[in-house]
Amino acid sequence: MFKMVFLQLGATIAATAIAAVFFGLRGGISAALGGLSCVLPNAVFALRLHLAAKRQGGANVIVFFIGEFLKIASIVGLLVLVGQFYEGVHWGGIFIGLILALKANLFAFLVKT
């Protein structure tokens, strides 16, 4: 679980560099904020599942679905906050960061276990 979070963090760093090259500093910051809007809720979700699995009885389906709902709501909420409070937001950068972080699992074949 945590390997995926680190892979998403790496994808966010790559997205930040790509967006900074194409869109400048504003685009790089926007890509970082977009990627972190995905990475932070996923890290909390992975930690919550890890702790639930260690409890007696293990994790159940309800814990997973509630966590997944809260994760998606958190991603949307963080993106709204970025749009509200970061005046220099570059939407192209946000989408590059968000999409690369969300699709980091496509790069998982590069990571050896």
MOQUIMO-V411569 format. One record per pair of residues at least 6 apart in sequence whose C-alpha atoms are under 6 Angstrom apart, sorted by the first residue. I is the first residue (numbers start at 1). J is the second residue. Records with the same first field share a line. If there is no record, write none. Layout:
# MOQUIMO-V411569
I=J, J
This chain:
# MOQUIMO-V411569
1=46
5=43
8=101, 104
11=100, 101
12=35, 97, 101
15=97
16=28, 31, 32
19=27, 28, 93
20=27, 28
27=90, 93
30=89, 90, 93, 94
31=93, 94, 97
34=94, 97, 98
35=97, 98, 101
37=75, 78
38=75
41=71
52=58, 59
53=59
